[in-house]
């Protein structure tokens, strides 16, 4: 058993250090990303009932990244978040779903190390849904910062912090006896893998 653990540790260490010097240069490379994480959504409000608090939610998604040059990359990303909203900490009001189609760019701090930090931003098209309600879709902006840790020239582990700012969406309860403002803004922590072709 001890030999197996030592062998796995050596293989993992070799994989983490092999071929990383050129891996972070994405010029002309296309990559696919898959991620999961948590989201901290903004609170919303019914006109009559008052504020509704958002619980921490679950977020998942993926996208494509293309290296324009050593430091600049374009990215298309789609994430879907799910979270509960409550009148108070005991009374669940409903479940929100927000799908974010993000179009943006990254500035990558390229180096000869196995990790590449980056910052970025862009436009978010937000498709909003809420239990028993009609909710308008909105436009927003997103800001992100993260790091890619290259295992080899094709695979990188990814961690990212992403903020989305959007105006409120009109929310109409069904049947329509109450109206409200749904805020799809959020801060999310995402973890995943990128594969470069």
N, C-alpha and C positions, 0 to 999 in steps of 0.2 A: 504493500500500500504506500509506504514511504517513497519507494522508487517511482511509482506512478505520479505522486504529487510533485516530486522534484522534476520529473520529465515534463509534466504539464506546465510547471512554472518556467522552465527553460524555453519551451516552445512559445509560450505567451510572451516572454521577455524578448525573444528573437523577433517575433511578429511585430511587437510594438516599436522596435528600433530599426527594422529593415526598411530600406528604400525611402526614408522620409525626406531626404534632402531636396528632391525634386517634386515631391508629392503635392506640396502646397501651391505650386505654380499652376493655376487653373487655365492659363491662356489657351483658348480654343477647346477646352474640355466641357463636356456636358455631364451633369450629375443629377441623380435622383435622390430625394430625401424622404425619409419616413420618421415621424416623431409622435410621442405621446407626452402628456404632462398635466399640469394643473393650471387653473385660471382663477383670478381674483376679479370678478366682474363688478361694475359700478351698480349702485342701487337705483331703483326705479320708483315710480309713484303713481297711485290712483288719485284722481281729482277729488273723489268723495272719501274714500277709505284712508287716504294718506300714504305715507312712505311704505315701501316694501323692500326689505333687506335681501341682498343676494348672498347665497352660500358660496363657498369655494367650490369650483366645479372641475370637471374633467375635460381635457382637450386632446384632440388627435388630428393627424393630417399628414400631408406630404406635398412635394412639389418638385420643381426642376430648377437647376442653377446652371448658368453658362458663364465661363470665364472670358471676359472681354480682353483683359490684359492681366498682368501679374497682380495688380492691386484692385481692379474693378470687376465686379461680376453682376449679372442681371439675374433676377429670381422671380419665379411665379410660384405661389404657394397657396394651398387651400387647407384651412383648418376648420374643424367643427367642434364647438364647445357646448356642453350640457350642464345646467346648474339649476338649483331650486331657488325660488324667491319666497319670502315669508313676511306676514304682517308683523310677527314677533318671533322669538326664537322657538316657540312651540307650535305655531300655526302655519303650516305650509299653504301658500297661495297657489303655486303652480310651478311648472318647469319651463325654463327658457332654453331655446336652441338658437345658436348664432353660427352661421357659416360665413367665414371670412375668405374672400378671394383677394389675395394681396399681390400687387405688382410693384416691384421695387428694385433697388440696387444695393450692393454691399461695397464698402471700402475695406479691403482686406490688408492687414498689416503683415505682409509676406516676410518670411525669414527662412533661415536654413534649419530651424528647429522643427520637431514633429508637430507642433501646434501652431495654428494660425488664428489669432483673434480678429474680429471684424465688427464693424458698426454698419448700420444701414437704415433704410426707410423707404416709404413709398405710399401708394394709394391702396386703401382697403374698400372693397365693395361688400357690404354687410347684408346678408339675407337673414332676417330676424323672424322668430316664431315664438309664441307663448301660449300656454294652456288656455283653451277656450277664448282666445282673443285674436283679432286681426291686428297685425303689427306691420308698419311700413318698413321697407328696406331703406338703408341709409348709405351715405358715403363717409369715409373717414380717412385718417392718415395713420400710418404705423411707424414706429421707431423700434429698432432692435439692436442688440449687442450680443455677441456670442463667441464661441470658440470651436474650431474643428481640430480634433486630435487625430492625425493620420497614422493608421496602423500599417498601411502600405500605400502604394501609389494609386490604388483603386478604392480603398475603404477608409472612411474617417468617422470617428465618433463625434457627435455634435451635442452641444448644450447652448441654449439660447434664452434670453429674456426679451420678451416682446411686449410693447405697449401699443394699444389702439385707442385713438381719440376720435369720437364721432358725436355729432349732434343727436339729440333725442328723437326717437321715432314715435309717432302717434300710435296709441294702443286703444283699441275699441273692444270692450268686453262683449261676449255673445251670451245672451241677448244684450243689445247695446243700451244698458242703463248706466254705465259708467265709462269714463274715458280716462286715459292716463298717458304718461310719458315713459317710454322704455328707453333706457340708456345702454347701448351695446358696447360702451367703452370697457376696456379691461387691461389687466397686466397678467401675462402668462409666463410660466417657466416650462420650457420644452426640452426633451431629451430624445436623441435618436441616432440614426446612422445615415451617412451619405455614401452612395456608390457612384464612382466616376467611370465613365465609359472610355 
